[in-house]
Amino acid sequence: MTGSAKATVFIDNERVIVTEYRFQPGDNTGWHRHGHDYVVVPLMDGKVKLVTKDGESFAEMKKGAPYFRKEGVEHDVISANDGEYAFIEIELK
């Protein structure tokens, strides 16, 4: 990914990759395709803009409320917040 969000990999082993993404207003992950099933755990309440091949949408994120997605998702994730925003992504190998 080549976005402006700060990605910090905490764990990368034979079973999982655990990465924290930290965004300033307007930061993005960059366009990417998920090569593994994954779980996202928001570290704070906020909103993200999701850009896909089908268009744009917004998602409300709630602190500590995880969600799961299957391998193959392609998108860019953009912070739609006035301040810092962050989440943890856990990729399942």
GUBA-316280 format. One record per atom (N, C-alpha, C): atom name; residue number from 1; y, x, z. Coordinates in nm, 2 decimals. Atoms other than C-alpha are relative to their C-alpha. Last residue first. Layout:
<recs>
+------+------+--------+--------+--------+
! tise ! miba !     yy !     xx !     zz !
+------+------+--------+--------+--------+
!   CA !  NUM !      Y !      X !      Z !
...
+------+------+--------+--------+--------+
</recs>
This chain:
<recs>
+------+------+--------+--------+--------+
! tise ! miba !     yy !     xx !     zz !
+------+------+--------+--------+--------+
!    N !   93 !   0.07 !  -0.07 !   0.11 !
!   CA !   93 !  -1.65 !  -0.31 !   0.70 !
!    C !   93 !  -0.15 !  -0.05 !  -0.02 !
!    N !   92 !   0.14 !  -0.01 !  -0.03 !
!   CA !   92 !  -1.45 !  -0.56 !   0.90 !
!    C !   92 !  -0.08 !   0.06 !  -0.12 !
!    N !   91 !   0.08 !   0.01 !   0.12 !
!   CA !   91 !  -1.07 !  -0.50 !   0.87 !
!    C !   91 !  -0.15 !   0.02 !   0.04 !
!    N !   90 !   0.13 !  -0.05 !  -0.03 !
!   CA !   90 !  -0.87 !  -0.57 !   1.19 !
!    C !   90 !  -0.09 !  -0.03 !  -0.12 !
!    N !   89 !   0.10 !   0.04 !   0.09 !
!   CA !   89 !  -0.50 !  -0.62 !   1.13 !
!    C !   89 !  -0.13 !   0.07 !   0.02 !
!    N !   88 !   0.12 !  -0.09 !   0.01 !
!   CA !   88 !  -0.26 !  -0.60 !   1.42 !
!    C !   88 !  -0.09 !  -0.06 !  -0.11 !
!    N !   87 !   0.13 !   0.05 !  -0.02 !
!   CA !   87 !   0.08 !  -0.77 !   1.39 !
!    C !   87 !  -0.10 !   0.11 !  -0.01 !
!    N !   86 !   0.11 !  -0.08 !   0.00 !
!   CA !   86 !   0.45 !  -0.69 !   1.42 !
!    C !   86 !  -0.13 !  -0.08 !   0.01 !
!    N !   85 !   0.12 !   0.08 !  -0.01 !
!   CA !   85 !   0.80 !  -0.83 !   1.38 !
!    C !   85 !  -0.12 !   0.10 !  -0.02 !
!    N !   84 !   0.13 !  -0.07 !   0.02 !
!   CA !   84 !   1.14 !  -0.67 !   1.44 !
!    C !   84 !  -0.12 !  -0.10 !   0.01 !
!    N !   83 !   0.03 !  -0.12 !  -0.07 !
!   CA !   83 !   1.44 !  -0.90 !   1.41 !
!    C !   83 !  -0.13 !   0.07 !  -0.03 !
!    N !   82 !  -0.13 !  -0.06 !  -0.02 !
!   CA !   82 !   1.59 !  -1.17 !   1.19 !
!    C !   82 !  -0.01 !   0.13 !   0.08 !
!    N !   81 !  -0.05 !   0.01 !  -0.14 !
!   CA !   81 !   1.24 !  -1.27 !   1.07 !
!    C !   81 !   0.14 !   0.07 !   0.00 !
!    N !   80 !  -0.11 !   0.10 !   0.02 !
!   CA !   80 !   1.11 !  -1.34 !   0.72 !
!    C !   80 !   0.06 !  -0.03 !   0.13 !
!    N !   79 !  -0.05 !   0.06 !  -0.12 !
!   CA !   79 !   0.89 !  -1.03 !   0.71 !
!    C !   79 !   0.12 !  -0.09 !  -0.03 !
!    N !   78 !  -0.14 !  -0.04 !  -0.02 !
!   CA !   78 !   0.73 !  -0.98 !   0.37 !
!    C !   78 !   0.04 !  -0.07 !   0.13 !
!    N !   77 !  -0.04 !   0.07 !  -0.12 !
!   CA !   77 !   0.35 !  -0.98 !   0.30 !
!    C !   77 !   0.14 !   0.05 !   0.03 !
!    N !   76 !  -0.10 !  -0.08 !  -0.06 !
!   CA !   76 !   0.25 !  -0.89 !  -0.06 !
!    C !   76 !   0.05 !  -0.08 !   0.12 !
!    N !   75 !  -0.13 !   0.05 !  -0.03 !
!   CA !   75 !  -0.07 !  -1.05 !  -0.19 !
!    C !   75 !   0.09 !   0.11 !   0.05 !
!    N !   74 !  -0.10 !  -0.08 !   0.07 !
!   CA !   74 !  -0.43 !  -1.03 !  -0.31 !
!    C !   74 !   0.14 !  -0.05 !   0.03 !
!    N !   73 !  -0.14 !   0.05 !   0.00 !
!   CA !   73 !  -0.71 !  -1.17 !  -0.09 !
!    C !   73 !   0.10 !   0.10 !  -0.06 !
!    N !   72 !  -0.05 !   0.04 !   0.14 !
!   CA !   72 !  -1.04 !  -1.03 !  -0.21 !
!    C !   72 !   0.14 !  -0.06 !   0.00 !
!    N !   71 !  -0.03 !  -0.11 !   0.10 !
!   CA !   71 !  -1.23 !  -1.01 !   0.12 !
!    C !   71 !   0.05 !  -0.06 !  -0.13 !
!    N !   70 !   0.11 !  -0.07 !   0.07 !
!   CA !   70 !  -1.23 !  -1.32 !   0.33 !
!    C !   70 !   0.06 !   0.11 !  -0.08 !
!    N !   69 !   0.00 !   0.02 !   0.14 !
!   CA !   69 !  -0.95 !  -1.42 !   0.58 !
!    C !   69 !  -0.12 !   0.08 !  -0.06 !
!    N !   68 !   0.10 !  -0.07 !   0.08 !
!   CA !   68 !  -0.95 !  -1.48 !   0.95 !
!    C !   68 !   0.02 !  -0.03 !  -0.14 !
!    N !   67 !   0.06 !   0.08 !   0.11 !
!   CA !   67 !  -0.67 !  -1.59 !   1.19 !
!    C !   67 !  -0.09 !   0.10 !  -0.08 !
!    N !   66 !   0.06 !  -0.07 !   0.11 !
!   CA !   66 !  -0.57 !  -1.47 !   1.54 !
!    C !   66 !  -0.04 !  -0.10 !  -0.12 !
!    N !   65 !   0.09 !   0.10 !   0.07 !
!   CA !   65 !  -0.33 !  -1.65 !   1.77 !
!    C !   65 !  -0.06 !   0.06 !  -0.12 !
!    N !   64 !   0.14 !   0.00 !  -0.06 !
!   CA !   64 !  -0.20 !  -1.38 !   2.01 !
!    C !   64 !  -0.09 !  -0.10 !  -0.07 !
!    N !   63 !   0.05 !  -0.12 !  -0.08 !
!   CA !   63 !   0.17 !  -1.44 !   1.93 !
!    C !   63 !  -0.14 !  -0.03 !   0.05 !
!    N !   62 !  -0.02 !   0.02 !  -0.14 !
!   CA !   62 !   0.21 !  -1.73 !   1.68 !
!    C !   62 !  -0.07 !   0.12 !   0.08 !
!    N !   61 !   0.10 !  -0.08 !  -0.07 !
!   CA !   61 !   0.27 !  -1.67 !   1.31 !
!    C !   61 !   0.03 !  -0.02 !   0.15 !
!    N !   60 !  -0.05 !  -0.02 !  -0.13 !
!   CA !   60 !   0.44 !  -1.93 !   1.09 !
!    C !   60 !  -0.11 !   0.07 !   0.08 !
!    N !   59 !   0.10 !   0.03 !  -0.10 !
!   CA !   59 !   0.34 !  -1.88 !   0.73 !
!    C !   59 !   0.07 !   0.03 !   0.14 !
!    N !   58 !  -0.03 !  -0.06 !  -0.13 !
!   CA !   58 !   0.57 !  -1.90 !   0.43 !
!    C !   58 !  -0.11 !  -0.04 !   0.10 !
!    N !   57 !   0.01 !   0.10 !  -0.10 !
!   CA !   57 !   0.48 !  -1.95 !   0.06 !
!    C !   57 !   0.04 !   0.07 !   0.13 !
!    N !   56 !  -0.04 !  -0.04 !  -0.13 !
!   CA !   56 !   0.54 !  -1.78 !  -0.27 !
!    C !   56 !  -0.02 !  -0.11 !   0.10 !
!    N !   55 !  -0.14 !   0.03 !  -0.05 !
!   CA !   55 !   0.38 !  -1.80 !  -0.61 !
!    C !   55 !   0.02 !   0.05 !   0.14 !
!    N !   54 !  -0.03 !   0.14 !   0.02 !
!   CA !   54 !   0.03 !  -1.82 !  -0.77 !
!    C !   54 !   0.14 !  -0.04 !   0.05 !
!    N !   53 !  -0.01 !   0.03 !   0.15 !
!   CA !   53 !  -0.01 !  -1.45 !  -0.82 !
!    C !   53 !   0.03 !  -0.14 !  -0.03 !
!    N !   52 !   0.13 !  -0.01 !   0.07 !
!   CA !   52 !   0.06 !  -1.42 !  -0.45 !
!    C !   52 !   0.02 !  -0.02 !  -0.14 !
!    N !   51 !  -0.02 !   0.01 !   0.15 !
!   CA !   51 !   0.38 !  -1.36 !  -0.24 !
!    C !   51 !  -0.14 !   0.03 !  -0.06 !
!    N !   50 !   0.12 !  -0.05 !   0.07 !
!   CA !   50 !   0.34 !  -1.44 !   0.13 !
!    C !   50 !   0.03 !  -0.02 !  -0.15 !
!    N !   49 !   0.00 !   0.06 !   0.13 !
!   CA !   49 !   0.66 !  -1.48 !   0.34 !
!    C !   49 !  -0.12 !   0.07 !  -0.07 !
!    N !   48 !   0.02 !  -0.10 !   0.11 !
!   CA !   48 !   0.61 !  -1.41 !   0.71 !
!    C !   48 !   0.00 !  -0.08 !  -0.13 !
!    N !   47 !   0.03 !   0.06 !   0.13 !
!   CA !   47 !   0.74 !  -1.60 !   1.01 !
!    C !   47 !  -0.02 !   0.11 !  -0.10 !
!    N !   46 !  -0.09 !  -0.04 !   0.11 !
!   CA !   46 !   0.75 !  -1.50 !   1.38 !
!    C !   46 !  -0.04 !  -0.08 !  -0.13 !
!    N !   45 !  -0.02 !   0.11 !   0.09 !
!   CA !   45 !   0.59 !  -1.52 !   1.72 !
!    C !   45 !   0.09 !   0.04 !  -0.11 !
!    N !   44 !  -0.11 !   0.08 !  -0.05 !
!   CA !   44 !   0.48 !  -1.19 !   1.86 !
!    C !   44 !   0.01 !  -0.12 !  -0.10 !
!    N !   43 !  -0.04 !  -0.06 !  -0.13 !
!   CA !   43 !   0.19 !  -0.94 !   1.84 !
!    C !   43 !   0.12 !  -0.08 !   0.05 !
!    N !   42 !  -0.14 !  -0.02 !  -0.01 !
!   CA !   42 !   0.02 !  -1.15 !   1.56 !
!    C !   42 !   0.04 !   0.06 !   0.14 !
!    N !   41 !  -0.04 !   0.05 !  -0.13 !
!   CA !   41 !  -0.36 !  -1.09 !   1.54 !
!    C !   41 !   0.16 !   0.03 !   0.01 !
!    N !   40 !  -0.13 !  -0.04 !  -0.03 !
!   CA !   40 !  -0.49 !  -1.06 !   1.18 !
!    C !   40 !   0.03 !  -0.07 !   0.14 !
!    N !   39 !  -0.06 !   0.08 !  -0.10 !
!   CA !   39 !  -0.86 !  -1.07 !   1.11 !
!    C !   39 !   0.14 !   0.05 !   0.03 !
!    N !   38 !  -0.09 !  -0.05 !  -0.10 !
!   CA !   38 !  -1.02 !  -0.92 !   0.80 !
!    C !   38 !   0.05 !  -0.11 !   0.10 !
!    N !   37 !  -0.04 !   0.12 !  -0.08 !
!   CA !   37 !  -1.30 !  -0.95 !   0.54 !
!    C !   37 !   0.09 !   0.06 !   0.11 !
!    N !   36 !   0.09 !   0.04 !  -0.11 !
!   CA !   36 !  -1.29 !  -0.62 !   0.34 !
!    C !   36 !   0.04 !  -0.14 !   0.06 !
!    N !   35 !   0.14 !  -0.04 !   0.04 !
!   CA !   35 !  -1.14 !  -0.49 !   0.02 !
!    C !   35 !  -0.10 !  -0.03 !   0.10 !
!    N !   34 !   0.08 !  -0.03 !  -0.11 !
!   CA !   34 !  -0.81 !  -0.67 !   0.07 !
!    C !   34 !  -0.15 !   0.02 !  -0.04 !
!    N !   33 !   0.12 !   0.08 !   0.00 !
!   CA !   33 !  -0.60 !  -0.65 !  -0.24 !
!    C !   33 !  -0.08 !   0.04 !   0.12 !
!    N !   32 !   0.13 !  -0.06 !  -0.03 !
!   CA !   32 !  -0.25 !  -0.51 !  -0.21 !
!    C !   32 !  -0.11 !  -0.11 !  -0.01 !
!    N !   31 !   0.11 !   0.07 !   0.07 !
!   CA !   31 !   0.12 !  -0.56 !  -0.32 !
!    C !   31 !  -0.14 !   0.07 !   0.03 !
!    N !   30 !   0.03 !  -0.04 !   0.13 !
!   CA !   30 !   0.35 !  -0.39 !  -0.07 !
!    C !   30 !  -0.12 !  -0.08 !  -0.05 !
!    N !   29 !   0.12 !  -0.08 !   0.01 !
!   CA !   29 !   0.34 !  -0.44 !   0.30 !
!    C !   29 !  -0.02 !   0.07 !  -0.13 !
!    N !   28 !   0.12 !   0.06 !   0.06 !
!   CA !   28 !   0.70 !  -0.57 !   0.32 !
!    C !   28 !  -0.12 !   0.10 !   0.01 !
!    N !   27 !   0.10 !  -0.10 !   0.03 !
!   CA !   27 !   1.02 !  -0.51 !   0.52 !
!    C !   27 !  -0.12 !  -0.07 !  -0.06 !
!    N !   26 !   0.02 !  -0.03 !   0.15 !
!   CA !   26 !   1.28 !  -0.78 !   0.49 !
!    C !   26 !  -0.10 !   0.10 !  -0.04 !
!    N !   25 !  -0.03 !   0.11 !   0.09 !
!   CA !   25 !   1.38 !  -0.77 !   0.86 !
!    C !   25 !   0.00 !   0.04 !  -0.15 !
!    N !   24 !  -0.14 !   0.04 !  -0.03 !
!   CA !   24 !   1.21 !  -0.47 !   1.03 !
!    C !   24 !   0.03 !  -0.11 !  -0.10 !
!    N !   23 !  -0.10 !   0.03 !   0.10 !
!   CA !   23 !   0.84 !  -0.47 !   1.01 !
!    C !   23 !   0.13 !  -0.01 !   0.06 !
!    N !   22 !  -0.12 !   0.02 !  -0.07 !
!   CA !   22 !   0.55 !  -0.31 !   1.22 !
!    C !   22 !   0.11 !  -0.02 !  -0.11 !
!    N !   21 !  -0.11 !   0.01 !   0.10 !
!   CA !   21 !   0.20 !  -0.33 !   1.08 !
!    C !   21 !   0.12 !  -0.04 !   0.08 !
!    N !   20 !  -0.12 !   0.07 !  -0.04 !
!   CA !   20 !  -0.07 !  -0.21 !   1.33 !
!    C !   20 !   0.10 !   0.00 !  -0.11 !
!    N !   19 !  -0.13 !  -0.05 !   0.04 !
!   CA !   19 !  -0.40 !  -0.11 !   1.18 !
!    C !   19 !   0.11 !  -0.09 !   0.06 !
!    N !   18 !  -0.10 !   0.07 !  -0.08 !
!   CA !   18 !  -0.76 !  -0.14 !   1.30 !
!    C !   18 !   0.14 !   0.06 !  -0.03 !
!    N !   17 !  -0.13 !  -0.07 !   0.01 !
!   CA !   17 !  -1.02 !  -0.04 !   1.04 !
!    C !   17 !   0.10 !  -0.08 !   0.08 !
!    N !   16 !  -0.13 !   0.07 !   0.01 !
!   CA !   16 !  -1.38 !  -0.14 !   1.13 !
!    C !   16 !   0.12 !   0.09 !  -0.03 !
!    N !   15 !   0.01 !   0.15 !  -0.02 !
!   CA !   15 !  -1.75 !  -0.06 !   1.12 !
!    C !   15 !   0.13 !  -0.07 !  -0.02 !
!    N !   14 !   0.10 !   0.06 !   0.09 !
!   CA !   14 !  -1.80 !   0.30 !   1.00 !
!    C !   14 !  -0.01 !  -0.15 !   0.00 !
!    N !   13 !   0.13 !  -0.05 !  -0.01 !
!   CA !   13 !  -1.48 !   0.42 !   1.16 !
!    C !   13 !  -0.10 !  -0.07 !  -0.09 !
!    N !   12 !   0.06 !   0.00 !   0.13 !
!   CA !   12 !  -1.11 !   0.39 !   1.12 !
!    C !   12 !  -0.13 !   0.06 !   0.02 !
!    N !   11 !   0.14 !  -0.03 !   0.01 !
!   CA !   11 !  -0.92 !   0.31 !   1.44 !
!    C !   11 !  -0.05 !  -0.01 !  -0.14 !
!    N !   10 !   0.04 !  -0.04 !  -0.13 !
!   CA !   10 !  -0.55 !   0.32 !   1.53 !
!    C !   10 !  -0.15 !   0.03 !   0.00 !
!    N !    9 !   0.15 !   0.02 !  -0.01 !
!   CA !    9 !  -0.41 !   0.32 !   1.18 !
!    C !    9 !  -0.04 !   0.05 !   0.14 !
!    N !    8 !   0.06 !  -0.10 !  -0.09 !
!   CA !    8 !  -0.03 !   0.28 !   1.20 !
!    C !    8 !  -0.14 !  -0.03 !   0.02 !
!    N !    7 !   0.14 !   0.02 !  -0.03 !
!   CA !    7 !   0.15 !   0.10 !   0.91 !
!    C !    7 !  -0.05 !   0.11 !   0.09 !
!    N !    6 !   0.06 !  -0.12 !  -0.06 !
!   CA !    6 !   0.53 !   0.09 !   0.91 !
!    C !    6 !  -0.14 !  -0.04 !   0.04 !
!    N !    5 !   0.04 !   0.02 !  -0.14 !
!   CA !    5 !   0.66 !  -0.18 !   0.68 !
!    C !    5 !  -0.07 !   0.12 !   0.04 !
!    N !    4 !  -0.09 !  -0.06 !  -0.10 !
!   CA !    4 !   0.84 !  -0.05 !   0.37 !
!    C !    4 !  -0.04 !  -0.02 !   0.14 !
!    N !    3 !  -0.11 !   0.08 !  -0.06 !
!   CA !    3 !   0.56 !  -0.12 !   0.12 !
!    C !    3 !   0.09 !   0.08 !   0.10 !
!    N !    2 !  -0.12 !  -0.08 !   0.01 !
!   CA !    2 !   0.35 !   0.12 !  -0.08 !
!    C !    2 !   0.12 !  -0.07 !   0.05 !
!    N !    1 !  -0.12 !   0.08 !   0.00 !
!   CA !    1 !   0.00 !   0.00 !   0.00 !
!    C !    1 !   0.12 !   0.09 !   0.00 !
+------+------+--------+--------+--------+
</recs>
